[in-house]
Amino acid sequence: MRNYFDKNLIQQVFNSNEFKGWLLSRRWFGDKSSLSNLAFRVTLSYFKIVSERIFLTIIEITTQEYTKSYFLPMISYEKIQEILEPREQTSDNIVKLTENTYSKMVALNVYDNQKEKIISLNLVEAEYCVFFWKKMLFDKKITETFPNLSMELTLYSEQFEDDINMTKVRSLIEASLYPERYEYGLEQLGGGNTTNLLFSLKIYKKGANEEPISYILKSYKDYSGSLEPRTLFVLVKNNFPNAPKIYGTIKLQGKETIGILEDVSNIGNLGDIYWNEVNNMIYDVFKRVNDDYSYLNNKEEISNMIKKHCVESLKVSEKIGFQIKKLHKALILKDDPLYSKEMVDSKKYLKNYTDNLNSIVSKILNYTSKKPEGAFYNSPKITAIFLDIKDIIEKFRSEFDIEQITIQPVHQDLHFQQILYNKNNSDYMFYFIDFEGDPQLSQEERKTKFPIEKDLASFLRSLSYIKFNTLINFIEKKIVDKNKFEVPAEFLFSLYFRKSSKISEKHKTLEIALNLLNLWEQKLMGKIFDKKLKLHFTLINYFTIERTLHELNYELLFRPNNAIIPILGLKEIIDKN
């Protein structure tokens, strides 16, 4: 099969409209809205065939104004079973891989160009198969050729002092030296909704009655050099226990394309705790929407209700602020300029940020103005929010009277799903994950430093999203009349913008539910903030606005029905200021 294919043929296939459409269906493929017309070119900037079936490629996506590169290893197959290990040959896995396969009939000249052969070219992203990982990590014949492929496999061991992590790295090394001693199992993580492909790899020692050793394998699709491996290395050097350890990397042409990370034991992400408890509270309190809930206008009554239903949320909120503080401390590494603290002039810093935020607002206004006039975000009340937020931004800038701001490395994209948790009896253990930086920034911008308030603002936005999603779900289940085709987002819009003199019992219940959720959010925010931190709330507001605008931009492009959530987030900022 290897002799059938060359770079020119794969280049033609990758540049077909069918393949471009397949690319647009990938979760990791960015800028879908601007590239949806398929008027872009796909170029193979790197192409090597490894082990007959593996195509190692870097693709470059270009338009007149745009260039971006992706790491895209692919496996070709005739029958799907040919590339699967025994543990992978389940019906669910075969269906998943088949659904993710790109297929195209191609004509090939073979046998000294005297005959033409028509074959079906079936390509699947290589990371989905154990076959790929076995070859790239554990096949000496291939790893020894890495220098010729401009590749480098590095396994770290000297950084670990504890036996557990030393054992995990040494097992990787042993499996690469004696692969026949092991069996392998692979499971995709994140339900396919992660920007980078994420898998759990388990290696089983043949004949040994031992638990398998598990690793997280991460494929960095954006080929611009991820900062995550270096950041995780810094956290290990600072003995920070609350992030996955990094055991190794594969670099292609000097840039990290694969990370081999610790598989930390966890029950779920932090958002699960908040989401489950607040939803249980809402549906337990508001069993019948037409009942009288006026007793909940009493603040003390509401506070008791929150204490009763949100025990774990309150407990983790008290702990997590302290853990975030420890994270920020562990991101500082002496003698490394990229991981140090700096003081910057506040006027210049905030002027740049103000210009950036105003630019985002203008782009959103320009985008919404091109939509049909009937779209709800074209209403004067929504437009007024964007104009008011510009005034609020300027107010923050002009009233900030501190001469210097401290900046340092931060997580940049810290929200509830980026924090895993485990529990031992009543004691919580947290793990911060995904140190790839703010997805809205370029790779170079992600290397810059920020005030710690950026992380806190991002983290607190998670509460707002849970609050409004809870409210929308409650409206859909309890409030809207299904026979009238009422839309939950419209109901929520009316609650904030269309005050009526005649208020139904349902509307009264909804207003009280919103009041309960607002107090829930305030109470948890008060628990999360570490009182010992010298925080600038103006900066928290700045970064909250930035985060909310980015959320709005995303929702308008991909989930217009959810645009009401960041819009109301902006309205709340305006109302508070």
C-alpha positions, 0 to 999 in steps of 0.5 A: 500500500505504501507504494501507491501513495505519495505527497502529490496524491495526498495533497490533491485529496486534502485540497478537495472540497470533500476533504475541506468539508470533513475538516470543518466537521472536526472539533479542533478545526478553528475559524469555521464561520470564515472558512465555511465557503471552502474558499481556502487552500490546504497545503502539506507543509510536512509529509512522511509515511511511517510504518506503511499506514501512518501519514504524518502530516502538517497541513497549512490552511491559507486564504488571502488574509489568513494562515494557520497550520495543524498537526494531522497524522492519519492512518489509511486502511482497507478494512477497519479491523486491520488497524485495531488491537483486540481490545479495540474491536468492539462494535461501538469503537468500529462504528465511531471510527467508521463515522470519523473516516474520510473516504474517497475513490482515487485512481492510481497508476501502478505496475510501471504505469501500464494499468490503472487501479481504482481504490478506496482511500479510507483515512482516519485520524491516527490518534484514535487507534492504539496502532498509532501510539504503539508505533510512535511511542514503543516501536524502536524501529520507528523511534530510532528513525525520528531524527531523520523525520525531524522528530524527537521523543523525550521521556522525563524521569530525573524530575521525579522524586516519588516512587509512583511517578518514577515507576510510571515513566520507567514503565513507558521506557520499558514498554518502548524497549520490550513492547512484546511484554505489554498489551494496550487499551485506548479510550477517548476522553472529553466526549469528542468535545475537546479542542485537542484530541485527548485519550487515556492509554492503559498498558497491561503487563502480559501475565502479571496480575497487576492493575494497568498503568494509565496515561493521558495522551494529548495531541496538540492539533494547532501546530504553533507550539503549545506552552502546556508541556513547559508549564506543566514542567514548571509546576513539577519543578515547584512540587505543585501537587494539583496538576497532572505531571508531564512524563514526555513529549514528541516534538515535530520540527521543534514543536510539541505535537504530543504530550504524555501526561499523568492520568489523575484519579478524579470523580468529575469536574468542579462544575458538576458539584455546582450544577447538580446542587443548584438544580436540585435546589431549584426543582426542590423549591419550585415544585409547582410554578403557580404556588405562592413563593413570596416567603422567599423574598426574605433574604434570611430565608433564601440564605437558609435555603442555599445552606440546606441545598448547596452544602458541597458547593459552599465547602469547595468554594471555601477551598478553591480560592486558596488552591487558585492562590497556590497555583499562581504561586507555583507558576513562578520559576526563578531565573526563567524570564517566561515564568516570572513576575513583572510590574507594568505601568497601569495607564499604558496597560489599561489603555491597550486593554481598553482599545482591545475590548472596544475593538471586540465590541465594534466587531460584534456590533458589525456582525449583528448588524448584518443579521436579519432585523428580526433577530432579537440581538438587533433590538435597540435594548441589546444594542444599548448594552454594547454602547453602555459597556463601552462607557463602563470600560472607559469608566474603569480605565479613567478611575483606576488610580494605582500606578503599577500592575503586577503581571505573571504567568496565569492559567488564562482559561480557568473555568470549572471544567478545567478543574478536576476533583477527587474526594477522600471521605470529606476531604477534596483534592483538586487538579488544574488541567489544560494549560494551553492558554486563552483559546482566543489568543494567538500562540505568541499572545499566550506567552504573555503575562497577565494579572491574576485577576484574569483567572479569577474573572474567568473562573467566576464567569462559570457561576454565571453560566451555570446560573443562566443555564439552570434558569433556561432549563427551568423555564423550558421544563416548568414555565413555557407553554409547549402548545404555544411554541414558546422559546425559553431564551425569549422568556428570559429576555422578557424577564429582563427587558419587557416589563409588563403591568400584568404579571402572571403567577409563572412570571412571579415564580420566575422572578423569585427563582432568579432572585434565589439564583442571584443570591446563590451566585453572590454567596458563592463568590464571597466564599471563593475570594480569598480575603488575604489577596490584594485584588483589584476589582476593577481588573476583575471587571475588565477581564470579566467583560473580556471573557463575556465578549469572547463568549458572546462572539462564540455563541453568536457564531456557533450557538445563537440560541445561547447568546442571551447568556453572555448578553445578560452577563454584560447587562449585569455588569452594567447594572452593578456599575 
